[in-house]
Amino acid sequence: MKKLLTIIALFAGICAFAQQPMSEAESKAAEQKIAAASAAIKTLSCDFEQQKNVSILSSVMTSKGKLYYSREARLRWQYQSPYSYTFLMNGDKVKIINEKSSNTIDTKSNRMFKSISQIIVSGVNGSGVTNTRDFAIKFFNYDSHLTVEMIPTDKTLKGMFSKIRLNFSTQDYTVDSVELHESSGDVTRITMKNKQINKPIDEKIFAVD
Amino acid sequence: MKRFLLSISLCLIFSGCATNGSLGLSEEDVLRVWPPDAAQSFDGQYRLYVSIQKAELSGICVMARNGETIRGTVVNEFGIKAFDFEDDGKRCKLKNCMSFLDRFFIRRGIGSDMHFLLRADEIRAKRDANSITHGKRIIIVNAEGEAVAECGGTRRYTLKKIAVNDD
């Protein structure tokens, strides 16, 4: 029994240590590394896998696709399986293409789409870690990841997420995965794979009109 | 004032006072009535399109039947939840609604439409080879295998099962 309690105490200690937020100085240093890596990203393309845990059914939905990003704000977020859906962003314009139709939206007049676009771009290029206007931000150090936890302070975002986690590689300080936590307990985890940084991307794929 | 007018317009939409409109489907399109087989499971993922007047939304509906109860969730393509639902055979209740849907009349309106979608074979509805009609609601399955439900003439729901590979 004593041995078991020791093991539990040690395990709890390890967990508490692993989830310890960074100090202010460490956070500042991490922020600078991410900002430097983000500034160096001119283009990014990768595959992604999205896993959504559905708490009401205790099941997981998986979807896959491709992502293309080009600075400043050009993004093609393309789901390929099991459904087809493309979220295309070019500056203030967003185009959504699904199996039935396509629709162009001006994010200036649609706050929710503006928020979603900002979250996606900030997740892709890491710029979100400096957005203290809409989020309370904390940095954590895990084994192979640097995690930035963003708690929404903006009312619109609060209605959508309880927190957002950006997990950065400690190798190149680019985003490896994004976790979207909803207040209902559901979590969506988007993992980037086969990242290609600063390889040429045909600008035509970002055409909105 | 803008919010007040929006609430009024949504209230009118969900009060279901309009008449049935045409689904725009020819009789040749229609193969069978939803659900195709009462014994067939609803379990799985569905592509969902919702059209409310001029507004159109798309997403994914995941559901599973456990005994008499059908539970599920509706999320957008990014995985962000619009609402969860639970239908016990008598009514369909919406839970964990996204803030802009979290109004009593919207929950009740969508819940009522969802109940019709899920229980069309069980309710005392008028059936023929092409459609099931119940009050101001009608459901048709077209040649693409989509269930198209028009409710109150202002709301249209299109559901199509997604083939999911577990690789």
Chai-1 contact restraints between the chains, C-beta under 6 A:
chainA,res_idxA,chainB,res_idxB,connection_type,confidence,min_distance_angstrom,max_distance_angstrom,comment,restraint_id
A,Q50,B,G79,contact,1.0,0.0,6.0,A-B,restraint_1
A,K52,B,G79,contact,1.0,0.0,6.0,A-B,restraint_2
A,V54,B,V62,contact,1.0,0.0,6.0,A-B,restraint_3
A,V54,B,T73,contact,1.0,0.0,6.0,A-B,restraint_4
A,I56,B,R71,contact,1.0,0.0,6.0,A-B,restraint_5
A,I56,B,T73,contact,1.0,0.0,6.0,A-B,restraint_6
A,I56,B,D84,contact,1.0,0.0,6.0,A-B,restraint_7
A,L57,B,A64,contact,1.0,0.0,6.0,A-B,restraint_8
A,M61,B,V62,contact,1.0,0.0,6.0,A-B,restraint_9
A,Y79,B,E77,contact,1.0,0.0,6.0,A-B,restraint_10
A,P82,B,I162,contact,1.0,0.0,6.0,A-B,restraint_11
A,P82,B,V164,contact,1.0,0.0,6.0,A-B,restraint_12
A,Y83,B,R47,contact,1.0,0.0,6.0,A-B,restraint_13
A,Y83,B,I162,contact,1.0,0.0,6.0,A-B,restraint_14
A,Y85,B,E77,contact,1.0,0.0,6.0,A-B,restraint_15
A,N98,B,S58,contact,1.0,0.0,6.0,A-B,restraint_16
A,G159,B,S99,contact,1.0,0.0,6.0,A-B,restraint_17
A,E182,B,K81,contact,1.0,0.0,6.0,A-B,restraint_18
A,S184,B,N96,contact,1.0,0.0,6.0,A-B,restraint_19
A,D186,B,K81,contact,1.0,0.0,6.0,A-B,restraint_20
A,T188,B,G79,contact,1.0,0.0,6.0,A-B,restraint_21
